[in-house]
């Protein structure tokens, strides 16, 4: 490690560099939240970088006159100076100009000035908020190459294995020209291959793979893993632990789709576990599901959709005890019995097939609620997964025995420097600063945005919504415009697909059942007259190019049939159209029976119909806007509390494990 990593107090040096845990009191978090709000208002726009751009452009003019051989000959000297002198402004400008020149020659793509600004922001350890379609993949090469030439191991995190392989292969000619090695981490790789990939100058991987490999290293290190201890062990031990580690530490990470990784997915801890023996549990879970099916909603239990929880009433507890009495054994303990019944009720009423999970090959597979993608190797905790398997008649897998766990929040705060890029971060700028001390900087677009928002329509019932959606699609299809429709779940996408088939509208469906075809389907979504029905995945990271003539009729139209818990996810979907100065439009058509409104207006739907609208017509625009705003604000506050509680619980668990002498 060179001095260019700008190490600060609280950093663990030695063979596994990382930052020590940032431990905040509630007062620290509150102050940081307020500070983040003020900082975002004051510095949220790109600061004056005119001088930096002038330096890059001046260097670029000089480099443009050199041959490939002359460019390559100057790389070793630049690397030497970056390593020894650090990330000085003049050296960074030289590096950016060099990467831009190489990119134009090897990839046929020349980074725009706004991409240079985005790269500079990330090299400084900030989040660059760049509109969708502005070329974030190429932008990431600017800070990645500069840091790697300075001797800093770089990790680039993206959302799935396809993008890991695509982005690394796409940018490899630039890295190769500079003499930098690039590795990829994907599902199913052996430890030796992973170790080799992490040994490269730049490593691409998903956040999940990175965290699990880090936890494996923590298990390998175990106790007595101080920097000095490891260095001494490396000198005399025949099989030193440092030789068996996967990563080289946590130095510099660039997170693509940073809002999704650092905020949305931060609600779930990452756990390494052993699969237990299920032979004694199959009957227990089957009994629990059987008892739960005989309980009545309202009298025996209450469903709380906003909290995603089920609560047994006093009558329900008595009835459950009576129903479970013949089983004996663990069913005789009230606390154990009630916990089993609550899990079974959750499996029956809160988790729906083709929404939160799919059943493939006799196995329950979780669907990521934010991306719509399958998470094949994930399972729910504390017996919930096994309850759902019993509900679906699948083979019961053993419960997991936790070996190590960490939240995304604690993990990414251990990097010496974190940077990120996304199209939607300003809504969570406060949280980014409070949790990660990451400023968010909005980068201007290369061309003016020509995306139009059409009036939102809020219907009373789901049937009215779907009827309006099909009518709108028929109208747009007659115009020849391509349409991308966003739906909430696999079930919703297939329901709409059935309605479109009945209406004679040819279309393609993209959901967790067709996840292997994602990039190809989305890339063709800009063809004239094409209708693409998608779940949340909606092709994040894949460019939608308009076919010839489509721009003349208005470009791609995005039609959302759901309002998400987070306005950022809505904006990500809307951002699929109107990219790089193309024309485009978007519209939202939803109903009060959608999930986001559960727990708010269920008992008032009939009154709203009577007071404000007739059957088949949407609510007045002013009322629809207020209802949507109220529901989304409540959901965002709720999920924010969950993330804060998880971070607090993670810190407390870390203290307990440290006291017990265990890792993580």
Secondary structure, DSSP 8 states (H G I E B T S, - for coil): --GGG---TTEE-SSSBEE------HHHHHHHHHHHHHHHHHH-B----HHHHHHHHHHHHHHHTS-HHHHHHHHHHHHHHHHHH-S-HHHHHHHHHHHHHHHHHHHS----HHHHHHHHHHHTT-EEE--TTS-HHHHHHHHHHHHHHTT--EEEEESSHHHHHHHHHHHHHHHHHTT--EEEE-TT--HHHHHHHHTSSEEEEEHHHHHHHHHHHHHHH-SS--HHHHHHHHHH-TT-HHHH-S--B--EEEEETHHHHHTGGGGS-EEEEEE---TTTHHHHHHHHHHHHTS-BTTTEEEETTTTEEEE-HHHHHHHHHHHGGG-GGGGSHHHHHHHHHHHHHHHHT--BTTTEEEETTEEEEE-TTT--EETT---STTHHHHHHHHHT------EEEEEEE-HHHHHTTSSEEEEEES--GGGHHHHHHHH---EEE---SS--EEEE---EEESSHHHHHHHHHHHHHHHHHHT--EEEE-SSHHHHHHHHHHHHHTT---EEESGGGGGGHHHHHHTTTSTT-EEEE-TTTTTT------TTTGGGT-EEEEES---SSHHHHHHHHTTSSGGG-EEEEEEEEETTSGGGTTTSGGGHHHHHHHH--TTS---HHHHHHHHHHHHHHHHHHHHHHHHHHHHHHHHHHHHHHHHT---
